[in-house]
Amino acid sequence: MSDVTQTSHGAPRPNPDNLDAMGRELLALARAGLVASRIIERRATLSLLLEFASESSERRKQAEDLISLVVEACDDLGPGCLGESARKFYGTGQGEREFPYERRHANAAEAWNPDIEVRSWDRRHRREIITELEHMMLNLKREKEQSSLRDALAQKYLPPPVDPRHDRPNPDFERLEFRAETHIIGSDRRPIFTDWTYRDIAIRGDQQYHRVFTQMEARVTIESLCDFVEVERELGVNRFGYQIWLVRFVDPPKRGDIYEWSIRKRFTGLPQKVEKDWLSLAVSQPRNIERGTLIVNLEEAQEHPKRFARFITPKMTLPTLRGAVWPLPESKELRKTVVFEYLAPWHSHGIYWWWE
């Protein structure tokens, strides 16, 4: 089955019931085993994973880097049946890497439940194992990249570490729709600010406070754009490199209320020129979103990017686009707009543009 289906408007979207491209390669990796020579032999079917895990061009180093990343991610899945099943499936334990796939496969099912049949484990749990492993690998990769970014930003500004009590998801709402419009102004190539409008439904009523997460690629400040919300304070930065701000709803929504609110994320301390030739405006969430609109506003820009594309890629794989990409038709419009009718969980949906 394909991992892409059609929306009502004919645009492809990922099917959350199937593995994405990276997930399919993780299944192929399990069948190959965590042995460098086997990975090298199958490098054509593991190309995304090898590129993701290693910056080396040397084949053996690529394979060893991939093995190390998978072992670390499996360990980080924890001591429960999910983590233990993943470790058995890939053979990360001492002496298990040489096990044939059939033995690792059976061990993975037994680690989940000694009474389960392998075929039942395949139908009910294998996809969950692979998906959680993929997310953990992406988290590890992002944490390492954000550590380098924080080191660079620390020379100018580094928010304080967030109190762990504040570094948690917002459980009080579900996002129905959003609109994000980012503005490029004057000779700056990077956006100066992005205006976000959210349409949410309250699943727990009378919750006054909400945390806003922003990936730290610059010094970010948050401003309210509506009477419904007031910005309280910056909470700090978490270990994944996200700045967290606290906002307060003036009139907290009741359970079941559908409400809209708007904020501006303003970026400061940015270099005028972009060191890389691409930028993106993207959104990802652990839940699906019904509709999203992303706009790049060039009405006050002195120069314009050369190309634009809309994309869907597994979360945290940017800048490499590992999913579907659709170039935007060339036009003289100064507001480039893309609309998604469905945003699948754990995927980044966005607009991508190139200056060169």
N, C-alpha and C positions, 0 to 999 in steps of 0.2 A: 504494500500500500504506500501511496505517496504521503509525505509529511506536509503537503500543501493542499488546501481546499480552496473553494471559491466563496467570496462574500456575495451579498445580494447585488453589489455593483460590479461584480466580475473580477475584482482584484484578488490575487492569491493571498492566503493567510496560512500560518502554520496550524496544523491540526494537533491540538494538545494530546490526543489519544495515541499519537505515534512518536517514535524517537526522532529527534532532529538529526542533522548530518553528523554532529559531534557524537551524539548518542549512538548512532549506528556504527561509528568507528570504534567506540568503546566496546560495543558488542563484538566486533571483529577482533579487537585486541584481546578480549577474554578468550576467544577461540584460539588465538595465536599463542598466548601466554607471555609472561613478563621475562622473556629471554631475548637478549639483544639480537642474536643472529636470526631468530624467527621474525622479529619486528622488521629488520632490514630486508628480509625476503619479501615481506608483505607491505613494504613502504608505500606502494602505489595505492593501497586501500586504507592506509593510515596517515595520509598526507596532512590532513587537518590537525590531527593530534600531534604529529611530529613538529609541525610549524608552530603550533600553540605552545608546546612544552619547551622548545629549545631555540636559541638564537644561533646555534652553530650550523655550519654547512656540512660538517663532517658526519657521515651516516651513523657511525657507532656512537658518537657523542649525542646525537639526536635521540637515538634509541635509549641510551642510558639516562638522559634527562627525562624522557617520557616515563621510564620505569620509576625513577625517583619520585616524580610528581604523583603518579598513581598510588605508589606505596604510601606516601605522606597523606594523600587525600583519604585513602582507605582507613589509615590509622585515625585520622581526625573525625571519622564518622562515629567513633565511640564504641563502647563495649556491648551495646545491645545487639539484637538479632540482625538489624539492618547492617551495622558495621561488620559484624562477624561474618555474615553471609557474603558481603562484598569482598572481604579479605580472602575467604575461601574460593570465591568465584575467580579471582585473579591470581590466587596462589601467592600471597605476599609473605606468608610465614616462612620460617627457616626450613629449607628443603622442599618447599611446595612448588617452586617455580617450574621445576621439570615435570610436574605432574601433567598427564594428558588432560585435554579439555573435559573428557567424559568424567574423569575422577573429580576434577575441580567443580564441575557442574553439579554432580551428585552431592559433594560436600557442602556446596552453597545452599542447596535445598534443605539438607539435614541441619545446617546451622540455623536456618530460619525456624524449622519445626521438624523434629525427628520423624514425625508421622506423615509428613507431606510427600506426595509424589513429585518427581522432578517435573513432569509435564504441568502439574498444577502450579508449581512454583514459577514456571515460565509464564503461565497465563496471568498469574495474580501478583507476582512480586518482582520478576526480573526487571521489568521496565522501571519500577520504583528504585531498585538498587542502582541501575545505570544512571537514572536521572539525578538521584542524590549525589552519586559520585561525581557526575559532571558539575553540579552546582558547587561542590566542595573544591574541585580543581579550579573552577573559575574564581572562587573566593580566595584561594591561595595565590593565584596569579595576580589578582587585583590587589591583594594586601602587599605583595612584594613591589608592584609597580607604584602603589600609592606611598609606600615608604620612601622610594626615591623621590617622588614628587614632593612629599612633605619636607625632605631634606633641602630641596631647592627652594621651596617657599619659605622655609624657616629663616632664610637670610633676610627676608623682608617682614614676614608676618606668619605666625603660627598660632592658631587658636589653642587654648588650653585643652587638655584631655577631658572628654565628657565624663561626668559622673556615671558609672555603669547603670545606675537606677534609671537614667534618662535615655540610655541607648537601647531602646526597644521599639518594636513597631507600634503604630497606632491601631488599637483593636476596635475603635469606636465607630468606624465608618466603612463603607464600600464605595469605591470610585466608580461613577457611572460615565463620566465624560470629562474631558479637559481641553483647554485651548492654550497653546504656548506661542507667543510671538516674540522673537528675539530681534534686536535692533543693532545694525552695524552703521556707525555714524562717522562722517568725516574720513580721515585717512587711516583710522584704526581698522585692522582686518578682523580683530576679534569682536564679538558682540559686547556692547557696553552694558546692556541690561536685557532681561527677558521678563515679559509680563505673562503671568500664569492665571488662568481662570479655571476653577474646579467646580464640578457638579457632583455632589456626594449624597449618599443616603445614610442616615444615622442608624446604626444597628444596636447602639446603646445610647440611651437618651441622657440629656443634661450633663454632657461632658464638655467642660469649658475650655480645656487646653488641648493643643494639637502640636505635634512636632513636625517640623519641615526639614527634610534631609536634602543636602546639596553636595554633590561630589566636588571635592576641593581641588579645582584646577586654577583657582585664583582666590583672592580675598573677596568674600561674598557678604553683602549686607541685604537684609530683607526689609521691604517697605510694604505697608498695607495700601491697597488700591480700592478699598470699599469700607463702608461703615460697619460691616458685619464682623470684622476681625481687627484686632490690634496686635502689634508686634510687642512681645514682652521682652525677650533677651536672647542672646546667643548662649547656647549651652556648652559648646565646645566641639571637638572633633573626635570621632571614634577611630578604632584601629583600622578600619577599612578606608579611611581618608574622607569620610563624609562629615561636613559641617552640619550641626544640628541647631536649629532655632526653635524657640517656643513662641507660639502665637495663642491668643486668647479670643474665643468667640464672645462677643458682647452679649448676645442673646443665645445661649446654648440650645442647639436643636433638640427636639424631642425624638424619642425612638420612632423610626419610620419616616421622619421628616426628610424631604429632599431639599437641599440648600446649595447655594452658589456663593463662592468667595474668591477674592482675587488678591494676589500679592505681586510685587516686583522684586526680582533678584538682580541686584546691581553688582557688577564686577569692577574691582579696582586693582591697581598695581599690576596691570597687564602690559606686556611689551607691545609696542605699536605694530610690529611685524610678526607674522606667524612663523615660527620656526619650521613647522611642517606645512605641507601644501594642502591640507584638508582640515575641515572642521565639521562638527555635527551637532544637531539638536535632537536628543533622543530621550525616550521614556521607557522605563521597565518597572514592572510591579509583580509581586508574588501572586496577585489575583488577576483575572481577566478584567478588561475595561471595555465598555460597549462602543465607545467612540472617542477618537482623539484627533485634534487638528494642530499641526505644527506649521509655523510661518517664519520665514526669514525676511525681515523688512530692510530693504536697501534704499529706501526713499531719500535718506540723508547721507548715503555713502558716496565717497568720491571715486571709488573703483569697485568693480563688481567681480565676483567669482566667475570662473570659466564654465563650470558644469555643476549640475545638481542631480541628485538621485534620491529616491525614497528607498528604504530598506527595512528588512526584518532579519535580525541576526540573534543567535543565542546570547543571553545576557553576559556582559563583561568580556566579550570577544573583540570589541572595537579596539583599534581601528580596522582590523581585518574583518571584512564583511563575509560571514560564513553562511548566510542565508540568502533569501531572495532579494534581488536588487532591480529597480526599475528606473532607468534614466528619465528625468523630467524633460519634456519637449522644450526646445529652445524657444524663448519668447522675450519680449522687451518689458514684461511686467516687472515692477520693482518690489513686489511682494510675492515670494515663492511659497506656495501653499501645498501641503499634502494632507490628506484625510485618511484615517484608518477607521473602518467600521467595526473592527474587532481587534483588540490587542491581547494576545495570548500571554499567559503567565510565563515568567522567566525568559522572556525575549525582549530585546531592545527594538523599539519601533521608532523610526526617525527620518530625518532629512540630512543629507550628506552633501558637502560642497567642496570644490577644489578651486584653489586660486591660480594654480599653474597648469 
